[in-house]
Amino acid sequence: MYLNLRSLLLCAALAIVPASGALAESAKSYQVTGPIVALTSSTITVEKSGERWEIARDLSLKGDGDLKVGDRITVHYRMTATKIDTKPGKVDSAKDEPATSSKKK
């Protein structure tokens, strides 16, 4: 399978949106245009400038008809986080020290 970082991000971006479909703040929308090089019930793979973009699909996806490999399409998508892992930040030792010293010589 031709997965690269961009493809993985696109898959994450197209994860299932809440059932209400209404978001408090809508994410920026993007698009990619090219021929379909692979098609499954859960993904569409489009080739653009020699790169393959694997984009997740869900049942609520709207389209203009039956899709097939070779069709030239434009896919509109939004980036949506599906999971966030937190890790402790780097401690800046200079910020942890007092700005001035009260020691007398």
C-alpha positions as CSV (number, residue, x, y, z in Angstrom):
1,M,0.0,0.0,0.0
2,Y,1.3,3.5,-0.8
3,L,1.0,5.3,2.6
4,N,3.0,8.3,3.4
5,L,2.7,10.9,6.0
6,R,0.3,13.1,3.9
7,S,-1.9,10.1,3.2
8,L,-2.0,9.2,6.9
9,L,-3.0,12.8,7.8
10,L,-5.7,12.8,5.1
11,C,-7.1,9.5,6.5
12,A,-7.2,11.1,10.0
13,A,-8.7,14.2,8.6
14,L,-11.6,12.4,7.1
15,A,-12.5,10.4,10.2
16,I,-16.2,10.2,11.0
17,V,-17.7,13.6,12.0
18,P,-20.1,13.7,14.9
19,A,-23.6,12.5,13.9
20,S,-25.1,16.0,14.3
21,G,-22.8,17.2,11.5
22,A,-22.6,20.6,13.3
23,L,-19.3,21.7,14.7
24,A,-18.9,24.7,16.9
25,E,-16.0,25.9,14.7
26,S,-15.6,24.4,11.3
27,A,-12.1,23.3,10.2
28,K,-10.6,24.7,7.0
29,S,-11.6,22.7,3.9
30,Y,-9.1,21.3,1.3
31,Q,-9.4,19.5,-2.0
32,V,-7.3,17.1,-4.2
33,T,-8.0,16.4,-7.9
34,G,-6.8,13.5,-10.0
35,P,-7.7,10.1,-11.3
36,I,-8.9,7.3,-8.9
37,V,-6.1,4.7,-8.8
38,A,-7.7,2.5,-6.1
39,L,-11.2,2.3,-4.6
40,T,-12.7,0.4,-1.7
41,S,-15.8,0.8,0.4
42,S,-13.7,2.7,3.0
43,T,-11.1,4.5,0.9
44,I,-10.5,6.4,-2.3
45,T,-6.9,6.7,-3.6
46,V,-6.3,9.6,-5.9
47,E,-3.0,10.2,-7.8
48,K,-1.8,13.8,-8.0
49,S,1.6,14.8,-9.3
50,G,3.0,11.3,-8.9
51,E,1.8,11.1,-5.2
52,R,-1.0,8.8,-4.1
53,W,-3.5,10.3,-1.6
54,E,-5.5,7.7,0.3
55,I,-8.6,9.3,1.7
56,A,-11.0,7.7,4.1
57,R,-14.7,7.4,3.2
58,D,-17.8,7.0,5.3
59,L,-21.4,6.2,4.6
60,S,-22.5,9.8,4.6
61,L,-20.2,10.7,1.7
62,K,-22.0,12.6,-1.0
63,G,-21.1,12.2,-4.7
64,D,-22.2,12.6,-8.3
65,G,-22.7,8.9,-9.0
66,D,-20.9,5.6,-9.2
67,L,-17.1,5.9,-8.8
68,K,-14.7,3.7,-10.7
69,V,-10.9,3.4,-11.1
70,G,-9.8,5.8,-13.8
71,D,-12.4,8.4,-13.1
72,R,-11.0,11.9,-12.6
73,I,-12.4,13.4,-9.4
74,T,-12.1,16.2,-7.0
75,V,-12.3,15.2,-3.3
76,H,-13.2,17.9,-0.8
77,Y,-12.0,17.1,2.8
78,R,-11.4,18.6,6.2
79,M,-8.7,17.7,8.7
80,T,-10.1,16.2,11.9
81,A,-8.2,14.9,14.8
82,T,-9.2,11.3,15.9
83,K,-6.8,10.9,18.8
84,I,-4.4,13.1,20.7
85,D,-1.6,11.7,22.9
86,T,0.0,14.1,25.3
87,K,3.6,13.9,26.4
88,P,5.4,16.1,29.0
89,G,6.9,19.2,27.5
90,K,10.6,19.9,27.7
91,V,11.5,21.8,30.8
92,D,13.5,25.0,30.1
93,S,15.9,25.2,33.1
94,A,16.5,28.9,32.5
95,K,12.9,29.6,33.2
96,D,12.9,27.5,36.4
97,E,15.6,29.7,38.0
98,P,14.9,33.0,39.7
99,A,15.6,36.0,37.5
100,T,17.6,37.8,40.2
101,S,19.7,36.4,43.1
102,S,19.3,37.7,46.6
103,K,22.7,36.5,47.7
104,K,25.1,39.2,49.2
105,K,28.8,39.0,48.9
